[in-house]
Structure formats: structure tokens, C-alpha cells
Amino acid sequence: MRTGIILRDKLREKLREALVAVLPIIVIVLFLCFSVAPISPSILLCFLIGAVLLILGMMFFTLGAELSMSPMGEKVGTCMTKSKKISVIVLLSFLLGVIVTVSEPDLQVLAGQVPSIPGGVLIGAVAGGVGLFLVLALLRMLFGIPLPPLLIFFYILVFILALFVPDDFLSVAFDSGGVTTGPMTVPFIMALGVGVAAIRNDRHAADDSFGLVALCSIGPIISVLILGMIYRPGESSYVPPVIPSVENSVELWVLFHHGFPTYIAEIAVSLLPIVLFFGVFQAFVLRLSKRTLSKMCVGLAYTYIGLVLFMTGVNVGFMPAGNYLGQMLGSSDTPWFLIPIAMIMGFFIVKAEPAVYVLNKQVEGITDGAISADSMGTCLSVGVAISLGIAMLRVLTGISVMWILIPGYAFALGISFFVPKIYTAIAFDSGGVASGPMTAAFLLPLAQGACGAVGGNIVTDAFGIVAMVAMTPLITIQLLGLLSQRRSVSESRKRRMTARTAETAVSAAAGTEDLIIEL
């Protein structure tokens, strides 16, 4: 009875959070639909139903991740590290990286939109890259290797490889790094880091629990760049999402009725490898109590329901609306209006990313509130707003993605040497987390629609938006760290000055008393 009341209260709390995250996006889209970018009633109805499914999906998913994915990752990480066998850690972490990445819905969304590369080939390359770099990330934690030098080395390698890759692969490669760290991957991988860090007793263990997502975002970029050098795809063109056209409510129901079975099966296949892996681990190693196990099973059920609702709403309702809005805005008399509209959308849409919620809560918990979820959310929103403004500028002008990414990453890596260690790790984790299913399924189609309307190259100009969203938080979160560091130094200086003033006052008072006694 008590458990049911607690779950009900939790669901209400998650519903409020989902409403706060999604309502601004709905308001912005409705404003555009009734002003500068009129759309058909069928697209609008699909969008609104998709928004309701999105809210319900976020509610169930965030609670499910809290009850299942995070505890599973933490217990597996602790158990792996306790074995103290490097071979076991390497094998299991690689296997986990591949399994969780194949399960990632964001990657499925991106793979379905990329022309010229078969979805299975792209997913396989990305999963292998995440597996290898998860091994590297866990070994870095165990041996206490600093994160910034590793990031500098691998990003230099990324930009060297980019010189030998066709332009069609560049934007897709950087987008792959962003979408792999989404709602399925982040709760598990971040909790895995917490579990591994719990074994270490040194004072830097908590700081090193972050950074796994950062390194796991680099693996897919490198693997897809290598794929671009050895893989020569045949000619294929970009296929835009189908814009729905319904005449009545029955046709509208049929549209979503066809969408639900697809995602019921897709999410089941995505979750199955994780469930099987954890089941084997439970049977032979963990042996958790029935109470703990039943709580995780309930959480997995919530996660499954949430992802089915979320993915159906996003793909059936949001993706066509995003593409059509992009077409309308791009073909208008003032296509430059796309830049401020995208920035406003970006500021709010990042709050609707499920993985962002998980990251912000985990950061606040591990730092004991020193880095609040609100400050994280604000920095991420500002970063994503800037990135979308730049992305739309690329769509309108055709600037190469490398002209933005090279100076952006150079600046982010440069300031990492002057920022508190934990902020650098959190910043590079945030970059991957900010670019989730909302970016892949709404903002990317928006850019594609606009790019097609202005006559640009969709593969080189529209793709890359996920890479932009993944880059700017690296800078804004680290600038938050610099500000926090300066504030703490200033407060420390004030405390010292206050203490000296008090000591001087006490000394003066003591001298006066001595003089009175002598008199």
C-alpha cells in the first residue's frame, strides 16, 4: 500500500517536470503555426497528439530510469571493479558498451535519416566505437588518468582523420557521437561510473565518476570517420519524412495505430540485450534480494512504456511537423528568421531531453548541491540556443561544419586546463547528453526542411546540427566552472579580510584595556 502511494507521488512529480519541459516547445510551435508558418490541420493535430505522448513518455521514462537503469549500472560497475581482473573489466565493459549502444533509440532515429549508409552498417560501427571507448574510460577511472590530456589527444586524432574523409561523412560522423549518449545509454553509463568510483577511496574518485560519456562520445566519431575511409557506398538520395495528411479522426487514429506496434517491437528489441545481460549477472554474481529485484523490474516496465510513448510521439507527431515547419520558414521571404526561432527552440527543447534530467540530478547528488540542477539546466539551455543559431546559419550559407567545430573544440579543450577538474568532466559529459531524441527527431528534420527549401545540400549542410548541440555545452559548463572558481576565491579572500579585521579590532580593544588598567 505504502509503495503504491510513493509511486503515485513520484509519477505526479515526474508529470510536473515533463509538463515544464515540453509546454514551452508546444507554445512556440503553436505561435509559429498561427503566425509566420501556417501548417495543415492534420500536421497540427499529429503534433499535438505527439506532444501528449511525449509528456507521458517522459513521465514514465524518468521514473523508470531512476528505479532500474541507474541502480543496474551502479551495481554492475561496483561488481566488475571488485573482481580486480583487468581482463574481466575490459571484456564486460566492451560488451556493455556495444549492447547499450545498439539499444539506443536516438541512434535508430539518426540511422533512419542518413542517406548512402545502410542503417545496420552505421549502427555496428558506432556500437564498436562506444564499446572500445567505454573500456578506455573505465581504465582511466581505475588508474586515475587525467581526462583533459586524453580528450586533447583523441580530438586531435579526430580532426586529422577528418582530412581524409569525404564531406558526406563528416557531419554524420560528428552527429553519431552526439546521438549515442541518449536516454538509454546515459543512465546506465553514468551509474556504471559511480559504481566504479565507489571502489576507490581517494578524494578524486567522485570527480572521476564523470567523463565516461565524454569519452564514449568520441568513439563513434572515430569509427564512422574510419568507416568513411574504407566504405564506398552506392549512390542514394535523402528521403524526407512523410508529411501526414488525414481527412478525419479515424485516419488520425490509424496513423498512430500503425506507429505503436513498430515502436513496441523496436524498444523491446532494444531493451532485451540489457535485460538478458543483467539477468545473467544477477544469477551468477549479484544475487540481489527479491525486493530489490522486483523494484528494478517495475522500473524496467516504466522505462519500456515511457520509451514506447516517447518514440511514437516524437516520430509520428514531431518529426513531420519539424520538417514541414523548416520548409515553410526556409521558403518564406525572410529565411534568416530561422536563426532566432531555432535559438529560442533550442533554449527550451534541451529541457525535454530525458537524459539531461538524469545528468542534472546525478551532478547535483554527487556534488552535494554544489553544482545545482538549475544552474546546469540554464548553462545547457544557453549552449544549445547558441549552437542552433550557428547550425541554422550553416543551413542558410553552406559553411563547412569543420569551420565551426575546430575552433569550438580548440577553445573548449584550451580552457579545460584552467577549470576545476570536475567541471571539465561534467561539461564533456553534457555535450553528449544534450543531443538526444528531441534533437534528432525534431531539430534535425527542421534543419533538413529548411535546407531543402533554400536549395542547400542536406547531407553536408543540415546534418551536423547534433554535433553543434554536442559542442557548445562544453564551453558554457566550463565557463560556469570558471565563474564558480572565481566566486569561491573572492569569498575566501573576503573571509580572510574579515578575520584580519576582527583580529585587529580584538588587538586594539585589548591594548585599550591594558592602558586603562595601567592608568
C-alpha positions in Angstrom: 0.0 0.0 0.0 2.7 2.4 1.0 4.8 1.5 -2.1 1.8 2.3 -4.3 1.4 5.7 -2.6 5.1 6.5 -3.1 4.9 5.5 -6.8 1.8 7.6 -7.3 3.5 10.7 -5.8 6.6 10.0 -7.9 4.6 9.8 -11.0 2.9 13.2 -10.2 6.3 14.7 -9.6 7.6 13.4 -13.0 4.5 14.6 -14.7 5.0 18.1 -13.5 8.7 18.0 -14.6 7.6 16.7 -18.1 5.0 19.5 -18.5 7.5 22.2 -17.5 10.0 20.7 -20.1 7.6 20.3 -23.0 5.0 23.0 -22.7 7.3 25.8 -23.9 8.0 23.9 -27.1 4.3 23.4 -27.8 3.7 27.1 -27.2 6.5 28.2 -29.6 5.3 25.8 -32.4 1.7 26.9 -32.0 2.8 30.5 -32.2 4.7 29.8 -35.5 1.7 27.8 -36.9 -0.7 30.7 -36.3 1.6 33.4 -37.5 4.6 33.1 -39.9 4.5 29.4 -40.8 0.9 28.1 -41.3 0.6 24.3 -41.4 -2.3 22.0 -42.3 -4.8 20.9 -39.5 -3.6 17.2 -40.0 0.0 18.1 -39.2 -1.0 20.3 -36.3 -3.2 17.5 -34.8 -0.4 14.9 -35.2 1.9 17.3 -33.4 -0.4 17.9 -30.5 -1.1 14.2 -30.0 2.6 13.6 -30.3 3.2 16.2 -27.6 0.8 14.4 -25.2 2.6 11.1 -25.8 5.9 12.8 -25.3 4.9 14.2 -21.9 3.5 10.8 -20.8 6.6 9.1 -22.1 9.0 11.4 -20.3 7.0 10.9 -17.1 7.3 7.1 -17.2 10.8 7.0 -18.6 12.4 9.3 -15.9 10.8 7.3 -13.1 11.8 4.0 -14.7 15.4 5.2 -15.2 15.6 6.2 -11.6 14.2 2.8 -10.4 16.0 0.5 -12.8 18.7 1.7 -15.2 20.7 3.7 -12.7 20.8 1.0 -9.9 21.6 -1.6 -12.5 24.6 0.3 -13.9 25.9 1.2 -10.4 25.7 -2.5 -9.2 27.3 -3.9 -12.3 30.1 -1.2 -12.2 30.8 -2.0 -8.5 30.8 -5.7 -9.1 33.1 -5.5 -12.2 35.7 -3.5 -10.3 35.6 -5.7 -7.2 36.9 -8.6 -9.4 40.2 -6.6 -9.8 40.8 -8.5 -13.0 41.7 -6.2 -15.9 40.7 -8.8 -18.5 37.2 -9.2 -16.9 36.7 -5.4 -16.8 37.8 -5.0 -20.4 35.6 -7.8 -21.8 32.5 -6.8 -19.8 32.8 -3.1 -20.4 33.2 -3.6 -24.2 30.2 -5.9 -24.2 28.2 -3.5 -22.2 29.1 -0.6 -24.5 28.0 -2.5 -27.6 24.8 -3.7 -26.0 23.7 -0.3 -24.6 24.5 1.5 -27.9 22.6 -0.9 -30.1 19.7 -0.3 -27.6 19.8 3.5 -28.0 16.7 4.8 -29.7 18.5 8.1 -30.7 20.9 6.1 -32.9 18.0 4.3 -34.6 16.4 7.7 -35.4 19.6 9.1 -36.9 20.4 5.9 -38.8 17.0 6.0 -40.5 17.6 9.6 -41.8 21.2 9.1 -43.1 21.3 8.5 -46.9 24.1 6.5 -48.6 25.0 4.4 -45.5 22.9 1.3 -44.6 21.4 1.6 -41.0 23.0 -1.7 -39.9 26.5 -0.7 -41.0 26.3 2.7 -39.3 24.9 1.2 -36.0 27.5 -1.5 -36.0 30.4 1.0 -36.5 29.0 3.3 -33.8 28.4 0.4 -31.3 32.0 -0.8 -31.7 33.4 2.7 -31.1 31.4 3.1 -27.9 32.5 -0.3 -26.7 36.2 0.4 -27.2 36.0 3.9 -25.6 33.9 2.6 -22.6 36.8 0.2 -21.9 39.2 3.2 -22.1 37.0 5.4 -19.9 36.8 2.7 -17.1 40.5 2.0 -17.2 41.1 5.8 -16.9 39.0 5.9 -13.8 40.7 2.9 -12.2 44.2 4.2 -12.8 43.3 7.9 -12.1 44.5 9.2 -15.5 43.6 12.9 -16.0 40.8 13.5 -18.5 42.0 16.7 -20.4 45.1 15.2 -22.0 43.1 12.2 -23.2 40.5 14.5 -24.7 43.1 16.6 -26.4 44.8 13.6 -27.9 41.7 12.0 -29.3 40.1 15.2 -30.6 43.4 15.9 -32.5 43.2 12.4 -33.9 39.5 13.1 -34.9 40.4 16.2 -36.8 43.4 14.5 -38.5 41.2 11.7 -39.7 38.6 14.2 -40.9 41.1 15.4 -43.5 40.9 12.0 -45.3 37.2 11.5 -45.2 34.6 12.6 -47.9 32.5 15.6 -47.0 29.3 13.4 -46.9 30.7 11.5 -43.9 31.9 14.4 -41.8 28.6 15.8 -40.5 27.2 12.3 -40.0 30.3 11.2 -38.0 30.1 14.1 -35.6 26.3 13.6 -35.3 26.9 10.0 -34.4 28.9 11.0 -31.4 26.1 13.1 -30.1 23.2 10.7 -30.5 24.8 7.6 -29.0 24.6 9.2 -25.5 20.8 9.4 -25.1 18.1 8.2 -22.8 19.1 4.5 -22.7 22.9 5.0 -22.6 23.3 7.9 -20.1 21.6 6.5 -17.0 23.4 3.2 -17.4 26.9 4.5 -18.2 26.9 7.3 -15.6 25.7 4.9 -12.9 28.4 2.5 -14.1 31.0 5.3 -13.4 29.5 5.9 -9.9 29.8 2.2 -9.1 33.4 2.0 -10.3 34.3 5.2 -8.4 32.8 3.8 -5.2 35.6 1.2 -5.1 38.3 4.0 -5.0 38.8 5.7 -1.6 40.9 8.7 -2.8 39.5 12.2 -2.8 39.4 12.5 -6.6 37.1 9.4 -7.0 33.9 11.5 -7.2 35.4 13.8 -9.8 36.5 10.8 -11.9 33.0 9.3 -11.8 32.2 11.8 -14.6 33.9 11.7 -18.0 32.6 8.3 -19.2 30.0 9.8 -21.5 32.6 12.3 -22.8 35.0 9.6 -24.0 32.1 7.4 -25.2 31.0 10.2 -27.5 34.4 10.3 -29.2 34.4 6.5 -30.1 31.6 6.8 -32.6 33.1 9.8 -34.3 36.4 8.0 -34.9 34.7 4.7 -36.0 32.4 6.5 -38.6 35.3 8.5 -39.9 37.3 5.3 -40.4 34.1 3.8 -42.0 34.2 6.8 -44.4 37.7 5.9 -45.5 37.1 2.2 -46.2 33.4 2.2 -47.1 32.3 3.3 -50.6 28.5 3.5 -50.6 26.5 3.5 -53.8 24.5 6.5 -54.9 21.4 7.2 -52.8 19.4 10.3 -52.0 17.9 11.7 -48.9 14.3 10.7 -48.3 12.4 13.2 -46.2 9.8 12.1 -43.6 6.3 11.5 -44.9 4.1 14.5 -44.1 0.8 13.2 -42.8 -2.5 14.0 -44.4 -5.6 12.9 -42.6 -9.2 13.6 -43.5 -10.9 12.6 -40.2 -10.4 11.3 -36.7 -10.4 7.7 -37.8 -7.5 8.3 -40.2 -5.7 10.1 -37.4 -6.1 7.1 -35.1 -4.9 4.8 -37.9 -1.7 6.9 -38.2 -0.7 6.4 -34.6 -2.2 2.9 -34.5 0.4 1.9 -37.2 3.2 3.7 -35.2 2.6 2.0 -31.9 3.4 -1.7 -33.0 6.6 -0.5 -34.6 8.0 1.1 -31.5 6.6 -1.6 -29.2 8.7 -4.1 -31.1 11.7 -1.8 -31.6 12.0 -0.8 -27.9 11.5 -4.4 -26.8 14.4 -5.5 -29.0 16.4 -2.5 -27.7 15.8 -3.4 -24.0 16.2 -7.2 -24.4 20.0 -7.3 -24.5 20.3 -5.2 -21.4 17.8 -7.3 -19.5 19.5 -10.5 -20.6 22.9 -9.3 -19.6 21.7 -8.1 -16.2 19.7 -11.4 -15.7 22.9 -13.4 -16.2 24.8 -11.1 -13.9 22.1 -11.4 -11.3 22.0 -15.2 -11.5 25.8 -15.8 -11.2 27.3 -12.7 -9.5 24.9 -10.2 -7.9 22.2 -12.3 -6.3 20.1 -9.3 -5.2 17.2 -9.7 -2.9 13.7 -10.3 -4.3 12.6 -6.9 -3.0 15.4 -5.0 -4.8 14.9 -7.1 -8.0 11.1 -6.5 -8.0 11.7 -2.8 -7.7 14.1 -2.9 -10.7 11.5 -4.9 -12.7 8.9 -2.3 -12.1 11.4 0.4 -13.2 12.1 -1.5 -16.4 8.4 -1.8 -17.1 8.1 2.0 -16.7 11.2 2.6 -18.8 9.7 0.4 -21.6 6.3 2.1 -21.5 7.9 5.6 -21.4 10.2 4.9 -24.4 7.4 3.5 -26.5 5.2 6.5 -25.8 8.1 8.9 -26.3 9.4 7.4 -29.6 5.9 7.1 -31.1 5.1 10.8 -30.2 8.4 12.1 -31.5 8.5 10.1 -34.7 4.8 10.2 -35.7 4.0 13.7 -34.4 7.1 15.7 -34.0 9.4 14.7 -36.9 6.9 15.6 -39.8 5.9 18.8 -38.0 9.6 19.8 -37.7 10.4 19.1 -41.3 7.3 21.0 -42.6 8.0 24.0 -40.3 11.5 24.1 -41.7 10.2 24.1 -45.3 7.8 26.9 -44.5 10.3 29.1 -42.8 13.1 28.4 -45.3 10.8 29.3 -48.3 9.5 32.4 -46.6 10.5 36.0 -47.6 12.7 36.2 -44.5 14.5 32.8 -44.2 17.0 34.5 -41.8 14.2 34.5 -39.3 15.1 30.8 -38.9 18.2 31.7 -36.7 16.4 33.4 -33.8 13.5 30.9 -33.9 15.9 28.0 -33.7 17.7 29.6 -30.8 14.5 30.1 -28.8 13.5 26.5 -29.6 17.0 25.3 -28.5 16.8 27.1 -25.2 13.7 25.2 -24.2 13.9 21.9 -26.1 17.0 20.7 -24.3 14.9 20.6 -21.1 12.7 18.0 -22.8 15.6 15.6 -23.3 15.2 12.7 -20.9 19.0 12.1 -20.5 19.5 15.8 -19.5 17.2 15.2 -16.5 19.3 12.2 -15.4 22.6 14.0 -15.8 21.5 17.1 -13.9 20.1 15.1 -10.9 23.2 13.0 -10.8 25.5 16.0 -10.9 23.5 17.7 -8.1 23.6 14.5 -6.0 27.3 13.7 -6.4 28.4 17.3 -5.7 26.0 17.6 -2.7 24.3 20.5 -4.3 27.5 22.5 -5.0 26.5 22.3 -8.7 22.7 22.6 -8.8 20.4 21.1 -11.4 19.1 24.6 -12.1 22.5 26.1 -12.9 23.3 23.0 -15.1 19.9 23.4 -16.9 20.5 27.1 -17.6 24.0 26.6 -19.0 22.8 23.7 -21.2 19.9 25.8 -22.5 22.2 28.7 -23.3 24.7 26.4 -25.0 22.1 24.7 -27.1 20.5 28.0 -28.1 23.8 29.3 -29.4 24.5 26.0 -31.2 21.2 26.0 -33.0 21.7 29.6 -34.2 25.1 28.6 -35.7 23.5 25.4 -37.2 20.8 27.4 -39.0 23.5 29.9 -40.2 25.2 26.9 -41.8 22.0 25.8 -43.4 21.5 29.2 -45.0 25.1 29.8 -46.0 26.6 26.3 -46.6 29.6 26.9 -44.3 31.5 23.7 -43.7 31.0 22.1 -40.3 34.7 22.0 -39.7 35.0 25.8 -39.7 32.8 25.7 -36.6 33.9 22.5 -34.8 37.7 23.0 -35.0 37.8 26.5 -33.2 35.0 25.4 -30.9 36.7 22.3 -29.6 40.1 24.1 -29.5 38.6 26.7 -27.2 36.8 24.1 -25.0 40.0 22.0 -24.7 42.1 25.1 -24.0 40.1 26.3 -21.1 39.9 22.8 -19.6 43.4 23.5 -18.0 42.1 26.5 -16.0 38.8 25.0 -14.9 38.2 22.8 -11.8 38.6 19.1 -12.8 35.0 18.1 -12.1 33.6 20.9 -14.3 35.6 19.7 -17.3 34.4 16.1 -16.9 30.7 17.2 -16.4 31.0 19.6 -19.4 32.2 17.0 -21.8 29.5 14.6 -20.5 26.9 17.3 -21.0 27.8 17.7 -24.7 26.7 14.1 -25.5 23.7 14.2 -23.2 22.2 17.5 -24.6 21.9 15.9 -28.1 19.2 13.3 -27.6 16.0 12.2 -29.4 14.4 15.6 -29.4 17.4 17.0 -31.4 17.5 14.0 -33.7 13.7 13.8 -34.3 12.6 17.5 -34.3 15.5 19.8 -34.8 17.3 17.7 -37.4 14.1 17.5 -39.6 13.6 21.2 -39.1 17.1 21.9 -40.5 16.5 19.4 -43.3 13.3 21.0 -44.3 14.8 24.5 -44.3 17.9 23.3 -46.2 15.7 21.7 -48.9 13.7 24.9 -49.2 16.8 27.1 -49.7 18.4 24.7 -52.1 21.3 23.5 -49.9 23.0 20.2 -49.7 21.1 18.3 -47.0 23.9 15.8 -46.2 26.6 18.4 -45.8 24.6 21.4 -44.5 21.7 20.0 -42.5 23.5 17.1 -40.9 25.9 18.4 -38.2 23.2 20.1 -36.1 23.6 17.3 -33.5 27.3 17.9 -33.5 26.7 21.6 -32.8 24.4 20.8 -29.9 27.0 18.5 -28.5 29.8 21.1 -28.7 28.6 24.3 -27.1 27.7 22.9 -23.7 31.4 22.0 -23.4 32.1 25.8 -23.3 29.2 27.0 -21.3 29.5 24.5 -18.4 33.3 25.1 -18.2 32.6 28.9 -18.1 30.3 28.1 -15.2 33.2 26.4 -13.5 35.5 29.4 -14.0 32.8 31.7 -12.6 32.3 29.4 -9.6 36.1 29.2 -9.0 36.4 33.0 -9.2 33.5 33.4 -6.8 34.9 30.9 -4.3 38.3 32.7 -4.4 36.6 36.1 -3.9 34.6 34.7 -0.9 37.7 33.1 0.6 39.5 36.5 0.3 36.6 38.3 1.9 36.6 35.8 4.8 40.3 36.3 5.3 39.9 40.1 5.3 37.0 39.9 7.8 39.1 37.6 10.0 42.0 40.0 9.9 39.7 43.0 10.7 38.3 41.1 13.7 41.8 40.2 14.9 42.8 43.9 14.6 39.7 45.0 16.5 40.4 42.5 19.2 44.0 43.6 19.5 43.0 47.2 19.6 40.5 46.5 22.3 43.0 44.5 24.3 45.5 47.4 24.1 42.9 49.9 25.3 42.1 47.7 28.3 45.8 47.4 29.2 46.1 51.2 29.0 43.1 51.7 31.3 44.5 49.2 33.8 47.9 51.0 33.9 46.2 54.4 34.4 
